[in-house]
Structures are given as structure tokens and as C-alpha cells.
Amino acid sequence: MDKEKSFKQSVIEGLRCYVYVLVDPRDNRIFYVGKGTGNRVYQHAQAALVDDCQSLKLSTIREIKGLGLDVKYYIIRHNLTEQEAYLVESSIIDLLTYPAFNKENILTNIVCGHHQWNEGIKTDEEINILYDCPKIEPIPGERLLLVSLNKSYKQTTATGVYRRANDYECARKYWKLSRDKADKVRATASKFCFK
């Protein structure tokens, strides 16, 4: 945690789980949204000083510190359950990064909030597609493949033309599949909703 800042135990107990933002004092813009307990809000500044890891978040903190300034810390919501904190964090990240509202990504977060795809910001058309989409009727003899991305897949390491807006976009139209694996997909008569 930041050597200069920490919460007393009584404050930590009152905060419980919370959602916080880190603000750049140079322009008063939020550059990171997180959830945590205890002194988590201050740990990023400490990591920037002692960790050699390169990330946009840590680089931003190093730049701020290098100018003799301090990151501003705001607790957005506190006294939350972990589930509530994930929801608040995800909502804030969505609001600050949704392309229709923001023309530039101002956050240094590596990942989107929890349940961003299925519960995040949607147009009314997307909501209708999500909850009232037509069922896919597999054509006899044709194959249907469902893709589930495991936690080891990291879109954040992709660059250039391989970088996609989200995992859904990757799996929907850009996912490579070997012919051998495709041949192993069994035809099914089950009904699936394509989202």
C-alpha cells in the first residue's frame, strides 16, 4: 500500500467491500476502477514503486509520482458484499468505456467488469436479441459448434488486427478451428439461441 496512506482498522471494518477509482490529479480524470477490501485502494501506488511490471495503470502512477504529485483516491460505494461490489465496479467500467458514450478509452483497466457481455450496457435492440432471439434449428447433416473460452485465454495480450472488442467478438467470427477438430463436432438436433 502507499507508504503515506492507509486506513485504520476501524475504517476498514466500516468499509467492508468497496469500489474505488484512481484519479489523475493533472486532469482530474478517472484512470482506474477497482473493487477491494482493507487498503486495496492504496496498493497500486506501492506496486508502481516496487514492482518492475509494465502496465498502463502502473506507468500512469509512476508518471504522476515522477511529477511530485499524488494519485487521488475516491471510494465510490462501500459497505458492500463482494457480489454487490462486482456489480458496481462492472457498471462503472461499462459507463466509462462504452464506445457510444466515450470516444476515447480513459481507463487503464486490463479487463472489463464482471458479466460485462451478458449484463453490461446494451441498446434496446441488443436487449431484444439477448432475451428474445430466434432459436437455431440445425439443418440435418450440418454441424453446430459452441465455443467456451477458458480462463487461460487473454485477449489483453492480443495486438493489432488480432485485438477484438471482447471475447464474444473473438469467438463469433474470428476463432480459428483446425479441420481435424471441426470434423469431430457431432451434429445435434438440440435448439440453441445464437447470441
VOBA-1610 file (N, C-alpha, C; in pm, whole numbers, padded with zeros to 5 digits, always signed):
BEGIN
Met+00083-00119+00000Met+00000+00000+00000Met+00087+00124+00000Asp+00031+00236-00037Asp+00102+00362-00040Asp+00161+00387+00097Lys+00292+00416+00103Lys+00359+00436+00232Lys+00297+00549+00311Glu+00241+00646+00243Glu+00186+00763+00310Glu+00041+00742+00353Lys-00026+00645+00296Lys-00169+00631+00323Lys-00208+00490+00360Ser-00294+00479+00457Ser-00357+00352+00493Ser-00476+00384+00582Phe-00572+00293+00581Phe-00689+00310+00666Phe-00663+00249+00803Lys-00720+00308+00905Lys-00718+00247+01038Lys-00811+00126+01037Gln-00792+00035+01131Gln-00873-00087+01137Gln-01022-00057+01149Ser-01058+00046+01224Ser-01199+00081+01240Ser-01261+00123+01107Val-01182+00192+01023Val-01230+00234+00892Val-01245+00112+00801Ile-01147+00022+00805Ile-01152-00100+00724Ile-01277-00181+00756Glu-01309-00191+00886Glu-01428-00267+00926Glu-01555-00199+00877Gly-01558-00067+00875Gly-01675+00006+00826Gly-01690-00002+00675Leu-01577-00001+00605Leu-01579-00005+00459Leu-01631-00138+00405Arg-01592-00247+00474Arg-01618-00382+00421Arg-01564-00391+00279Cys-01642-00438+00185Cys-01603-00445+00045Cys-01644-00313-00019Tyr-01557-00260-00104Tyr-01587-00129-00163Tyr-01540-00123-00308Val-01588-00019-00378Val-01546+00009-00515Val-01480+00146-00512Tyr-01365+00154-00577Tyr-01287+00277-00574Tyr-01242+00315-00715Val-01200+00441-00728Val-01139+00486-00852Val-01010+00558-00818Leu-00914+00550-00911Leu-00791+00626-00903Leu-00803+00740-01002Val-00769+00861-00959Val-00786+00980-01040Val-00652+01048-01062Asp-00627+01087-01185Asp-00505+01158-01222Asp-00521+01305-01181Pro-00435+01357-01092Pro-00451+01495-01046Pro-00421+01599-01155Arg-00357+01557-01263Arg-00323+01651-01370Arg-00446+01697-01447Asp-00546+01609-01459Asp-00666+01646-01535Asp-00795+01603-01465Asn-00781+01549-01344Asn-00896+01502-01265Asn-00980+01398-01338Arg-00913+01312-01415Arg-00983+01205-01486Arg-00958+01072-01416Ile-01064+00993-01411Ile-01053+00858-01357Ile-00969+00776-01454Phe-00866+00707-01403Phe-00790+00621-01492Phe-00793+00474-01451Tyr-00855+00445-01337Tyr-00866+00304-01297Tyr-00985+00287-01204Val-01058+00177-01223Val-01171+00140-01137Val-01141+00004-01079Gly-01163-00011-00948Gly-01138-00141-00886Gly-01231-00167-00770Lys-01225-00290-00721Lys-01300-00327-00601Lys-01201-00385-00502Gly-01231-00371-00376Gly-01137-00426-00280Gly-01187-00420-00138Thr-01100-00463-00049Thr-01122-00456+00094Thr-00993-00404+00156Gly-01001-00367+00281Gly-00880-00321+00350Gly-00818-00201+00281Asn-00688-00207+00259Asn-00614-00097+00198Asn-00589-00118+00048Arg-00671-00198-00017Arg-00652-00228-00158Arg-00639-00103-00244Val-00716+00000-00216Val-00714+00122-00295Val-00574+00182-00302Tyr-00492+00164-00200Tyr-00358+00223-00197Tyr-00249+00130-00251Gln-00278+00004-00272Gln-00176-00093-00309Gln-00119-00070-00449His-00193-00008-00538His-00143+00016-00673His-00025+00112-00672Ala-00035+00217-00589Ala+00074+00315-00581Ala+00201+00249-00527Gln+00185+00162-00429Gln+00301+00091-00375Gln+00360-00003-00481Ala+00275-00072-00555Ala+00322-00163-00660Ala+00400-00087-00766Ala+00357+00034-00799Ala+00425+00114-00900Ala+00566+00150-00857Leu+00590+00161-00727Leu+00721+00197-00675Leu+00816+00078-00664Val+00763-00039-00633Val+00850-00154-00605Val+00846-00263-00712Asp+00748-00258-00800Asp+00729-00363-00899Asp+00781-00317-01035Asp+00854-00404-01103Asp+00904-00372-01237Asp+00802-00399-01346Cys+00688-00453-01308Cys+00584-00489-01405Cys+00543-00365-01486Gln+00525-00386-01615Gln+00484-00276-01703Gln+00335-00289-01733Ser+00261-00188-01699Ser+00119-00180-01734Ser+00084-00034-01746Leu-00023-00005-01818Leu-00064+00134-01834Leu-00099+00196-01700Lys-00163+00119-01613Lys-00200+00169-01481Lys-00076+00208-01400Leu+00021+00117-01392Leu+00142+00144-01314Leu+00225+00255-01377Ser+00229+00261-01509Ser+00302+00369-01578Ser+00239+00504-01548Thr+00107+00508-01545Thr+00036+00633-01514Thr+00069+00677-01372Ile+00069+00585-01278Ile+00102+00618-01139Ile+00246+00667-01130Arg+00338+00601-01200Arg+00480+00642-01199Arg+00496+00783-01255Glu+00424+00815-01363Glu+00430+00949-01421Glu+00383+01053-01320Ile+00272+01023-01253Ile+00216+01116-01154Ile+00316+01137-01041Lys+00369+01028-00988Lys+00466+01036-00878Lys+00593+01109-00923Gly+00635+01085-01049Gly+00755+01149-01102Gly+00744+01300-01109Leu+00622+01350-01118Leu+00599+01495-01120Leu+00582+01552-00979Gly+00599+01466-00878Gly+00583+01510-00740Gly+00439+01523-00697Leu+00349+01461-00773Leu+00207+01467-00741Leu+00162+01335-00681Asp+00042+01333-00627Asp-00015+01211-00570Asp-00144+01175-00642Val-00163+01046-00660Val-00289+00995-00714Val-00401+01035-00619Lys-00517+01068-00674Lys-00634+01095-00591Lys-00714+00967-00578Tyr-00765+00939-00460Tyr-00839+00816-00432Tyr-00982+00852-00394Tyr-01078+00784-00457Tyr-01218+00804-00424Tyr-01282+00668-00400Ile-01357+00658-00292Ile-01438+00539-00266Ile-01577+00571-00322Ile-01619+00494-00422Ile-01746+00522-00490Ile-01864+00464-00412Arg-01852+00339-00369Arg-01953+00274-00285Arg-01880+00184-00187His-01933+00177-00065His-01871+00091+00036His-01979+00021+00117Asn-01935-00062+00211Asn-02026-00144+00291Asn-02106-00237+00202Leu-02036-00297+00105Leu-02099-00385+00007Leu-02061-00530+00031Thr-02142-00620-00021Thr-02100-00759-00030Thr-02006-00768-00151Glu-01933-00876-00162Glu-01844-00892-00277Glu-01924-00892-00407Gln-02038-00959-00408Gln-02125-00964-00527Gln-02171-00824-00566Glu-02213-00744-00469Glu-02255-00607-00498Glu-02139-00523-00552Ala-02021-00544-00495Ala-01903-00468-00539Ala-01868-00500-00684Tyr-01875-00628-00721Tyr-01850-00666-00861Tyr-01950-00596-00954Leu-02075-00590-00913Leu-02178-00527-00996Leu-02153-00377-01012Val-02121-00309-00903Val-02094-00165-00909Val-01969-00138-00994Glu-01863-00215-00969Glu-01739-00198-01045Glu-01764-00216-01194Ser-01834-00322-01230Ser-01863-00351-01370Ser-01946-00239-01433Ser-02043-00187-01361Ser-02128-00080-01414Ser-02048+00047-01441Ile-01958+00080-01351Ile-01876+00199-01370Ile-01782+00182-01490Ile-01718+00066-01499Ile-01629+00040-01612Ile-01707+00049-01743Asp-01826-00012-01747Asp-01909-00004-01867Asp-01938+00141-01904Leu-01980+00219-01808Leu-02018+00357-01833Leu-01900+00440-01885Leu-01782+00414-01834Leu-01664+00492-01874Leu-01599+00442-02003Thr-01635+00323-02048Thr-01568+00269-02168Thr-01663+00238-02283Tyr-01791+00252-02265Tyr-01885+00217-02371Tyr-01864+00311-02490Pro-01834+00256-02608Pro-01796+00339-02724Pro-01898+00444-02766Ala-02026+00418-02748Ala-02127+00516-02789Ala-02124+00641-02701Phe-02073+00628-02576Phe-02068+00741-02484Phe-01931+00806-02479Asn-01827+00727-02502Asn-01690+00776-02488Asn-01612+00747-02614Lys-01555+00849-02672Lys-01479+00833-02796Lys-01335+00789-02770Glu-01290+00800-02648Glu-01157+00752-02615Glu-01164+00671-02486Asn-01087+00564-02482Asn-01084+00482-02362Asn-00996+00552-02259Ile-01053+00589-02148Ile-00978+00664-02048Ile-00931+00578-01933Leu-00965+00450-01934Leu-00928+00363-01824Leu-00804+00281-01855Thr-00730+00247-01750Thr-00613+00161-01763Thr-00644+00019-01720Asn-00770-00011-01689Asn-00809-00147-01651Asn-00776-00243-01764Ile-00721-00358-01730Ile-00686-00458-01830Ile-00809-00536-01874Val-00900-00562-01782Val-01019-00641-01816Val-01145-00560-01792Cys-01251-00600-01861Cys-01382-00540-01839Cys-01437-00588-01706Gly-01544-00527-01661Gly-01606-00572-01537Gly-01672-00707-01551His-01704-00766-01438His-01769-00897-01437His-01903-00892-01508His-01933-00994-01584His-02059-01009-01657His-02082-00894-01755Gln-01975-00834-01805Gln-01987-00720-01896Gln-02066-00757-02020Trp-02039-00874-02077Trp-02109-00908-02201Trp-02257-00933-02179Asn-02292-01019-02086Asn-02433-01057-02075Asn-02516-00962-01990Glu-02455-00881-01904Glu-02534-00792-01819Glu-02493-00646-01831Gly-02399-00615-01918Gly-02349-00477-01933Gly-02440-00390-02017Ile-02391-00272-02051Ile-02469-00175-02129Ile-02507-00236-02264Lys-02633-00218-02298Lys-02686-00269-02425Lys-02785-00168-02483Thr-02794-00166-02615Thr-02901-00089-02678Thr-03030-00169-02662Asp-03142-00107-02688Asp-03268-00180-02678Asp-03272-00294-02779Glu-03211-00273-02896Glu-03206-00379-02997Glu-03124-00499-02945Glu-03011-00471-02882Glu-02928-00579-02828Glu-03000-00654-02715Ile-03077-00581-02634Ile-03154-00645-02527Ile-03256-00741-02588Asn-03323-00698-02695Asn-03419-00786-02762Asn-03351-00910-02819Ile-03233-00892-02877Ile-03160-01006-02932Ile-03118-01100-02819Leu-03076-01043-02708Leu-03029-01123-02596Leu-03140-01209-02535Tyr-03258-01149-02516Tyr-03365-01219-02445Tyr-03479-01271-02533Asp-03479-01235-02660Asp-03585-01281-02748Asp-03528-01318-02884Cys-03418-01390-02883Cys-03357-01426-03012Cys-03420-01554-03064Pro-03423-01566-03196Pro-03481-01688-03253Pro-03392-01808-03224Lys-03455-01920-03207Lys-03382-02044-03183Lys-03319-02092-03313Ile-03200-02145-03301Ile-03133-02202-03418Ile-03185-02343-03438Glu-03229-02369-03556Glu-03273-02503-03594Glu-03163-02563-03681Pro-03081-02649-03625Pro-02975-02708-03706Pro-03032-02779-03828Ile-02966-02759-03939Ile-03006-02824-04063Ile-02954-02968-04058Pro-03039-03065-04086Pro-02992-03204-04082Pro-02865-03221-04166Gly-02767-03285-04106Gly-02640-03306-04173Gly-02538-03196-04147Glu-02586-03078-04100Glu-02494-02968-04069Glu-02448-02982-03923Arg-02340-02916-03891Arg-02285-02923-03755Arg-02294-02787-03688Leu-02312-02792-03558Leu-02320-02671-03477Leu-02213-02681-03371Leu-02130-02580-03360Leu-02020-02580-03264Leu-02039-02466-03166Leu-02036-02495-03039Leu-02041-02392-02935Leu-01900-02377-02879Val-01858-02253-02862Val-01723-02226-02813Val-01731-02167-02674Ser-01655-02224-02583Ser-01647-02172-02447Ser-01501-02137-02421Leu-01475-02011-02391Leu-01337-01968-02366Leu-01301-01996-02222Asn-01187-02058-02200Asn-01146-02084-02063Asn-01070-01964-02008Lys-01042-01969-01878Lys-00981-01854-01812Lys-00836-01830-01853Ser-00774-01925-01922Ser-00635-01905-01963Ser-00624-01816-02087Tyr-00736-01797-02159Tyr-00733-01712-02278Tyr-00730-01566-02235Lys-00634-01490-02288Lys-00622-01349-02250Lys-00621-01261-02374Gln-00732-01200-02403Gln-00743-01109-02517Gln-00655-00986-02496Thr-00624-00952-02372Thr-00545-00833-02344Thr-00404-00841-02401Thr-00357-00962-02432Thr-00223-00975-02489Thr-00224-00964-02641Ala-00342-00963-02701Ala-00353-00952-02846Ala-00321-00810-02891Thr-00263-00798-03010Thr-00229-00666-03062Thr-00276-00653-03206Gly-00277-00529-03253Gly-00310-00501-03393Gly-00446-00555-03435Val-00449-00618-03553Val-00576-00668-03607Val-00632-00783-03526Tyr-00552-00842-03437Tyr-00599-00954-03356Tyr-00669-00908-03229Arg-00663-00781-03199Arg-00728-00726-03080Arg-00875-00706-03110Arg-00963-00765-03031Arg-01108-00754-03052Arg-01172-00681-02935Ala-01293-00632-02957Ala-01363-00555-02854Ala-01391-00639-02730Asn-01421-00767-02749Asn-01449-00854-02636Asn-01437-01000-02680Asp-01444-01091-02585Asp-01429-01233-02616Asp-01540-01283-02709Tyr-01659-01227-02696Tyr-01769-01266-02782Tyr-01734-01243-02929Glu-01677-01125-02958Glu-01639-01095-03096Glu-01534-01193-03147Cys-01443-01234-03059Cys-01341-01331-03100Cys-01404-01464-03138Ala-01490-01513-03053Ala-01550-01645-03074Ala-01653-01641-03186Arg-01718-01528-03206Arg-01827-01517-03303Arg-01778-01525-03447Lys-01664-01464-03476Lys-01626-01462-03616Lys-01477-01474-03644Tyr-01395-01480-03543Tyr-01252-01482-03568Tyr-01179-01603-03512Trp-01251-01691-03449Trp-01185-01802-03382Trp-01141-01907-03483Lys-01012-01942-03479Lys-00959-02043-03572Lys-00987-02182-03516Leu-01024-02272-03604Leu-01052-02409-03565Leu-00990-02501-03670Ser-00913-02597-03622Ser-00849-02688-03717Ser-00955-02777-03783Arg-00927-02820-03903Arg-01019-02907-03977Arg-01042-03036-03901Asp-00935-03088-03837Asp-00945-03212-03761Asp-01046-03198-03647Lys-01039-03086-03573Lys-01133-03065-03463Lys-01274-03040-03515Ala-01285-02970-03625Ala-01417-02944-03684Ala-01484-03074-03725Asp-01407-03167-03776Asp-01463-03295-03818Asp-01515-03377-03701Lys-01468-03345-03580Lys-01511-03420-03461Lys-01641-03368-03402Val-01686-03252-03449Val-01811-03196-03398Val-01926-03281-03446Arg-02009-03326-03353Arg-02122-03410-03388Arg-02245-03325-03418Ala-02320-03365-03517Ala-02444-03295-03548Ala-02540-03314-03432Thr-02623-03215-03407Thr-02718-03223-03296Thr-02853-03167-03339Ala-02955-03216-03278Ala-03090-03167-03310Ala-03139-03071-03204Ser-03055-03041-03103Ser-03097-02950-02997Ser-03117-02809-03049Lys-03196-02733-02979Lys-03221-02594-03016Lys-03125-02507-02936Phe-03061-02413-03005Phe-02969-02321-02939Phe-03004-02180-02977Cys-02983-02091-02886Cys-03005-01949-02912Cys-02870-01888-02943Phe-02854-01832-03061Phe-02727-01771-03100Phe-02722-01629-03048Lys-02626-01601-02961Lys-02614-01467-02904Lys-02484-01405-02947
//
